[in-house]
């Protein structure tokens, strides 16, 4: 079931990315000018944060496959912590844009910026909840080298969230 959910989510993001590309092709000057107002440093930091968190999730899966539940739990908690860093950085970006009076109705670029980044933000929050649930179960000894489907399921979702950001960041923040 997780793969059906992941594919459905990727389809939704794919449609958003295609709509963004189509709208951008019709408003290149507007999109380029608006894009320059984004905080690329914050976007790059968040990219590194999510890639690192995905590495931590990989380490958690490797740990549970080696029957090291405590190490698995530590890696998961570290990944959740980096998810928290992403949330704080993204909220500061959202707050700065709001304070500048920039919202969904500012222009077409910002309609896409707010829609796609907030939709992704909500997926990060859900991913953190999933990883916390897996962490809790790992701490309780619910996973082992022979039974770790839950860890792999949570990891798969988190990697999907990371993959979407790896596409979203250059598409919205960098590509001109």
Buried (B, 14 or more C-beta within 10 A) or exposed (E): EBEEEBEEBBEEBEEBBEEBEEBBEEBEEBBEEBBEBBBEEBBEBBBEBBEBBBBBBBBBBEBBBEEBBEBBBBBBBBBBEBBBBBBEBBEEBBEBBEEEEBEEEBBBBBBBBBBBBEBBBEBBBBBBEBBBEBBEBBBEEBBBEEEBEBBBBBBBBBBBBBBBBBBBBEBBBEEE
